[in-house]
Amino acid sequence: MKILFIFALSIFIIPHHAHAQCQASDKSCMMNEILATSSSIDNRVWRDKILRELAKSYTHEGKEAQAIALIAKIDKPDTKAMAIRGIGMAAADNKWTDKERYEALFIALTEEAEKISHPPSQGIAYTYIAMAQAFAKDDKGAFETAAAMKNEALRNKAFGETAEIQAERGDYKNALQSIKQINNVAFKNKAYGLVSHIFTKNGDLQNAYAAAQNITNPYSKSQALQDIVNFGNKEETITDK
């Protein structure tokens, strides 16, 4: 009887943070264990990194609500932005067929970006959202996110990044639409050059040539055209720039 009493008492004095062991195949269990364990990490930078990576994992497993909830637990603004990027990209990688699910996610991520008080980090977060939208083929949303950015340099960068993603998808029309919204000539020329390079790399030489024709800087245009000429030449094969 005394032994049973001691055993029963021991159940109540197990530390609150203790958890039953997970099966290695049970990702949900392990992710919850990571979350519980992270609260014991004293170094904020390290804890932020753990939460950032965990947010990606939750999203990959279709638990985007849990992922978004982690953003508020991250202290460092630029790590918050990286968490937003990770969630958005993981969702795009999942290739959900439900467009409304993506819309809800990107609205939630935008709301989290609005809470970031550090302007540069906030701008980067918006850029990452636009990029994730482009990856998810939500081009309308990507255009709206980028256009709403107040910082001109970051806005131009966002449109340039979405154009590159659209070019990788082989979508010349939307890539061109992104670049047209860049209002800096030098940046626009650079974007046309990068997009031309992407199409060349992927063997779509006609669209590569069409993009190159929009470059107004003669040196940059010549480089883009030379890349196309070199395609298939073993000695001059282009590599990622």
N, C-alpha and C positions, 0 to 999 in steps of 0.2 A: 504494500500500500504506500509506503514511504517512497519507494522507487518511482511509482506512478505519479506521485505528487511532485517529485523533483522534475520528472520529465515534462509534466504539464506546465510547471513554472518556467521551464527553460524555453518553452514556445513563446512566452510573453516577454522574455528578456532578450530575444534575438534582435540585434540592431535593426532599426527601421529601414535602412538602406539595403539590407540583405535581400537577395533574390534567388529564386530557384534557378538552377542551371538550365540553359536553353539547349535545344537540339541545334546542331550546326546548320541544319536545313531550314530552321525557323528564323527567317530574317527579321520578322516583326518582333519576335521576342528579343533578339540580339540588339536591334535598334533601340528598343525600349530600355535595355540594359545600358547601352551606351549613353542614352539621355540621363539615366539615373546616376551613372558613374561620373558624368561630366560635371555635375554639381559639386563634386569633391576636388575639382581641379582649381588650385589657388591662382595660378597664373592666368590672367584674363586673356592674353593673346593666344595661349594654347587652348583655352576653353573655347574661344571664338572659332578657332580653326576646326575643332572637333564638331561644333554645332553647324558650321558651314558645310562640312562634308556629310554630316548626318542629314541635313536638309536635302541634299542631292539624293541620298539613298531613299529617304521617305518618298520623294517624288518618283523615283524610278519604280518604286513598289506601288505607285498609284495612291499614295497617302499625302497628297499635296496640301491638305488642310493642316496636317501635323508639321509639314515642312515650313509652311508660311508662319506658323506660330513660333517657330524657332528664331525667326529674324529679330523679334523684339528682345530675345535673350542675349543677342550679340551686342557687345559694347562698341567695338571699333567701327566707325562709319564705312571705311573702305571694305572691311570684311562683310558688313551688311550688304554692300553693293555686290560683292562676289557671291554671297549667298543667293541674292536675287538672280544673278546670272546663272548660278548652278541649278536653281529650281527651274528657271525658264528653259534652259538648254536640255535638262533632263526630261522635262515635259515634252519638248519638241522631239526628242529622241524616241519617246514612247509611241509617237505617231498615233495619237488618239483619233478616233473617227468622229468623236463628238465635238463639233465646233464650239458649242455653247460652253463646254467644259474648259476649252482654251480661253474663251472670252472671259469667263469668270476668274480663271487663274491670272490672266494678265491685268485685269482690273484690280485684283487683290495685290499683285506685285507693284502696280503703280501706286496704290495707296500706301504701301510700305516704303516705297521710294520717296514719297511726299513727306514722310516722317523723318527722313535723314536731314539733320540740321547743317551738316557740312556741305556747302554748295558743290565743290568739285566731286565729292563722292556721290552726291545726289545726281549730278549730271551723268556720271559714269553709270549709275544704276539705270537711268532712263535709256542710255545707249544700249546697255545689256538687254533691257526689255525689248527694245526695237529689234535687236539682233535675234533674240529668241523668237519673236513673232515672225520674223522673216524665215527662220529655220522651220517654223511650224506652218509656213505658207499662209500666214495671216498678213498679207502684204498691206491691206488697208489699215490694219491696226498698227503695223510697223511705221507706215507713213504718218499716221496721226500722232504716235508717240514721239517720233523724231521732230515733227513740225512744232509740237508743243514746247520743245526745249527752248529756254530763254537765252542760254549762252550760245552765241553764234558759232564759235569754234567747235564746241561739243555737238551742236546740231549738225554742222557740216560733216563732222566725223561719223555721227550716227547714220546719216544718209549714205556716206561712203561705205561703211561697214555693211549696211543692208544690201547695197548694190553688189558687193562682193559675194555675199551669201546667195543672192538671187542668181548671179552669174554661175556660181558653182552648181546651182540647180538647173542650169541651162535656160533660165528664164530671161531672155534678152530684153523683152518689153518692160518688165518691172525693174530690172537693173537700170535701164535707161531712165525710167521714171524717177528712181531714187536720185540718180546723178543730176538730173535736171533741177532738182530742188536745192542743190548746193549753190550758194550765192558768192563763192569765192573762186575766181578763175583758176588760180594755181591749184587749189584743192580739187576743183572739178577736173582739170587736166590729169592730175594724178589718179583720180578715181577712174576716168576713162582708160588710162593706161593699165591700171590693175585689172579692170574688167576685161580689157582686150587680152591681157596676159592669161587670165583664167580660161577664157574661151579657147585661146591657142593651145594651152596646156591640155585641154580636154578634147582637142581635135576639131572643134567647131570653128573653122577658119573664116567662114563667111561672116559670122557674128563678131569674131575677133576683128576682122577688117572694118566692119560697120562701126564698131566702138572706136577704133583707131581714127576713123575719119572725123570724129568729133573733137579730137585733140587740137587745140589752137597753137600750142608750142611746137615749133618745127623740129626741135631736137627730140622731144618726148614722142612726137608722132613718128619720127624716123625710127626710133628704138622699137616702138610697137610694131611697125611694119616689118622691121628686120626680124623680130621674133617670129612673125608669121612665115616669112621667107625661109627661116631656119628650120621650121617644123619638119621633122622627118630626116633632117640631116644629122647623121650619127655624131659627127664631130662638133656640131653646134646646137645640140639638143638643149632646150631651155630648161631651167630648173626653177623652183619656186623662188620668188623674189622676196 
